[in-house]
Amino acid sequence: MIEKEKNNESKNMAVAGVCGAVIYGIADMFLYMGTDIFSKDTTALWRVPEWRLMASMSIGVVGSLLMILGFISLYRLYDEVFGKLGKVLVTPSFLCIGGVLYMHYTLGVYSPLTFQSALKAGVSEDMAIKLVQKANSYMNPLTVVLVVLGYFTELVLIYGILSGKFGLKKRTLLYMYGGYAIVFGIFILIGLCTGEWGFTGSLESLFETTFFIPSLLYWRKSLNKNED
């Protein structure tokens, strides 16, 4: 009975993680809707109204909480499947949530807020651009590390499925990544039809649902076994 409750709790936390990634996608739309995300103009993404920046931050807080729950579910999966090694493998995954927060708040919100604040303080636009670019240059190495950690998490999940350690069929990967490819294609099609490309900025956050889908399927399968 206790094991069943734990499995159900882990499954619900995985669901929360998926929802958190989707909510982050909504937060990203507040940052990018109406902007030319492919513009060569450095400031194209920095002129978002302040209320939208703050709304994105507020929505992101909810997404962060839910994604943390998702990563706890992932930790339980690693711990059950890989044992002591799981505690090592899950470390990059936990650092990943830090990466998500960093990317959204530092890169997505910090730059435009700093740029707009500098302009209001009387700093010339050229100087404001240099100020933000200089600050971002210091953060680039950390950005690269966090991106690598995210890909490492994906590789562990792919290994767990292909090796059969998660007890999931290999075609799970086809459904998981194929489903994301369909969403990606729909977003691109909408962009081509409407000319509004800003919402495609949320595709990165939506991809993060793949962190938690294997965990959700694993715990759901464990629950079904217990019922049998």
C-alpha positions in Angstrom: 0.0 0.0 0.0 2.8 2.4 0.9 4.6 1.5 -2.4 1.5 2.2 -4.3 1.1 5.6 -2.7 4.7 6.5 -3.4 4.3 5.4 -7.1 1.1 7.5 -7.4 2.8 10.5 -5.8 5.8 10.1 -8.2 3.4 9.9 -11.2 1.6 13.0 -10.1 4.9 14.9 -9.7 5.9 13.8 -13.2 2.6 15.2 -14.4 3.4 18.4 -12.6 6.7 18.6 -14.3 5.1 18.3 -17.7 2.6 21.0 -16.8 5.5 23.2 -15.5 7.2 23.0 -18.9 4.0 23.9 -20.7 3.5 26.9 -18.3 7.1 28.0 -19.0 6.1 27.9 -22.7 3.2 30.3 -21.9 5.6 32.5 -19.9 7.9 32.6 -23.0 5.1 33.8 -25.2 4.8 36.9 -23.0 8.5 37.6 -23.8 8.4 36.9 -27.5 4.9 37.5 -28.9 4.9 40.5 -31.3 8.7 40.6 -31.5 10.9 39.7 -34.4 12.9 36.9 -32.9 14.9 36.4 -36.1 15.9 40.1 -36.4 19.5 41.1 -36.7 18.7 44.0 -34.5 20.3 43.3 -31.1 17.6 45.1 -29.2 14.6 43.4 -31.0 13.9 41.2 -28.0 14.7 43.9 -25.4 11.8 46.3 -26.2 9.1 44.1 -24.6 6.7 46.2 -22.4 7.7 45.9 -18.7 4.3 44.6 -17.7 4.8 41.6 -20.0 8.2 41.0 -18.5 6.8 40.9 -15.0 3.9 38.8 -16.1 6.3 36.3 -17.6 8.3 36.2 -14.4 5.2 35.6 -12.3 4.0 32.8 -14.5 7.5 31.3 -14.5 7.5 31.1 -10.7 4.5 28.7 -11.0 6.2 26.7 -13.8 9.4 26.5 -11.7 7.6 25.0 -8.7 5.9 22.4 -10.9 9.2 21.5 -12.7 11.0 21.0 -9.4 8.3 18.4 -8.5 9.0 16.8 -11.9 12.7 16.6 -11.2 12.0 14.9 -7.9 9.9 12.3 -9.7 12.9 11.9 -12.1 15.2 11.4 -9.1 13.0 8.7 -7.7 13.1 7.0 -11.1 16.9 7.1 -11.3 17.2 5.9 -7.7 14.9 2.9 -8.3 16.4 1.9 -11.6 20.1 2.8 -11.3 20.6 2.5 -7.5 23.6 4.4 -6.2 24.6 5.4 -9.7 21.3 7.1 -10.0 22.3 9.7 -7.4 25.2 10.6 -9.6 23.3 10.6 -12.9 20.5 12.7 -11.5 22.9 15.5 -10.4 22.9 17.1 -13.9 19.2 16.8 -14.0 18.8 18.8 -10.8 21.2 21.4 -12.1 19.0 21.5 -15.1 16.2 23.2 -13.1 18.7 25.8 -12.2 19.5 26.2 -15.9 15.8 26.6 -16.7 15.5 29.4 -14.1 18.7 31.0 -15.3 17.7 31.0 -19.0 14.3 32.4 -18.3 15.1 35.0 -15.7 18.6 36.0 -16.6 18.6 35.8 -20.4 14.9 36.3 -21.0 14.0 39.0 -18.5 17.2 40.5 -17.1 18.5 41.8 -20.5 15.4 43.7 -21.5 14.8 45.1 -18.0 18.4 46.2 -17.8 18.3 47.8 -21.3 15.1 49.6 -20.6 16.2 50.8 -17.2 19.4 52.1 -18.6 17.5 54.1 -21.2 15.2 55.6 -18.6 18.2 56.5 -16.5 19.5 58.6 -19.4 22.1 56.2 -20.8 22.4 56.4 -24.6 21.1 53.5 -26.5 24.6 52.5 -27.8 25.9 52.5 -24.3 22.9 50.5 -23.0 23.5 47.9 -25.7 27.2 47.6 -24.8 26.3 47.3 -21.1 23.9 44.4 -21.6 26.2 42.7 -24.1 29.1 43.0 -21.7 27.1 41.5 -18.9 25.9 38.6 -21.1 29.5 37.9 -22.2 30.4 37.1 -18.7 27.5 34.6 -18.5 28.1 32.8 -21.8 30.4 30.1 -20.3 27.7 29.2 -17.7 25.1 29.2 -20.4 27.0 26.6 -22.4 27.5 24.4 -19.3 23.8 24.5 -18.5 22.8 23.6 -22.1 25.2 20.6 -22.0 23.7 19.4 -18.7 20.2 19.5 -20.3 21.4 17.3 -23.2 23.1 14.9 -20.7 19.7 14.5 -19.0 18.1 13.6 -22.4 20.9 11.1 -23.1 20.3 9.3 -19.8 16.6 9.1 -20.5 17.2 7.8 -24.0 19.7 5.2 -22.6 17.2 4.1 -19.9 14.5 3.5 -22.6 16.7 1.8 -25.2 18.4 -0.4 -22.7 15.1 -1.6 -21.3 16.0 -0.4 -17.8 12.9 1.7 -17.5 10.7 -1.2 -18.7 9.4 1.0 -21.5 9.1 0.0 -25.1 11.6 1.6 -27.5 8.9 3.1 -29.6 8.2 5.4 -26.6 11.1 7.6 -28.0 9.3 7.7 -31.3 6.1 8.9 -29.7 7.8 11.3 -27.4 10.1 13.1 -29.9 7.7 12.5 -32.8 4.9 14.3 -30.8 7.2 17.2 -30.2 8.2 17.3 -33.9 4.4 17.6 -34.7 4.0 20.5 -32.3 7.1 22.1 -33.7 5.7 21.7 -37.2 2.3 23.2 -36.2 4.0 26.2 -34.7 6.1 26.7 -37.9 2.9 26.4 -40.0 1.1 28.9 -37.9 4.0 31.3 -38.2 4.1 30.9 -42.0 0.3 31.6 -42.2 0.1 34.5 -39.8 3.6 36.0 -39.9 3.7 35.9 -36.1 6.9 34.0 -35.1 7.3 35.3 -31.6 5.3 32.4 -30.0 7.8 29.9 -31.5 10.2 31.1 -28.7 8.3 28.8 -26.4 9.3 25.7 -28.3 12.4 25.3 -26.2 10.4 25.2 -23.0 7.9 22.8 -24.5 10.8 20.4 -25.4 11.5 20.2 -21.7 8.3 18.1 -21.3 10.5 15.2 -22.5 12.4 15.3 -19.2 9.3 14.1 -17.4 7.3 12.0 -19.9 9.5 8.9 -19.4 9.1 9.3 -15.6 5.4 9.6 -16.0 5.1 6.5 -18.1 7.4 4.5 -15.7 5.4 5.3 -12.6 2.1 4.8 -14.3 3.3 1.3 -15.5 4.5 0.6 -11.9 1.0 1.5 -10.6 -0.6 -0.9 -13.2 1.7 -3.7 -12.0 0.6 -3.2 -8.4 -3.0 -3.3 -9.4 -2.5 -6.6 -11.3 
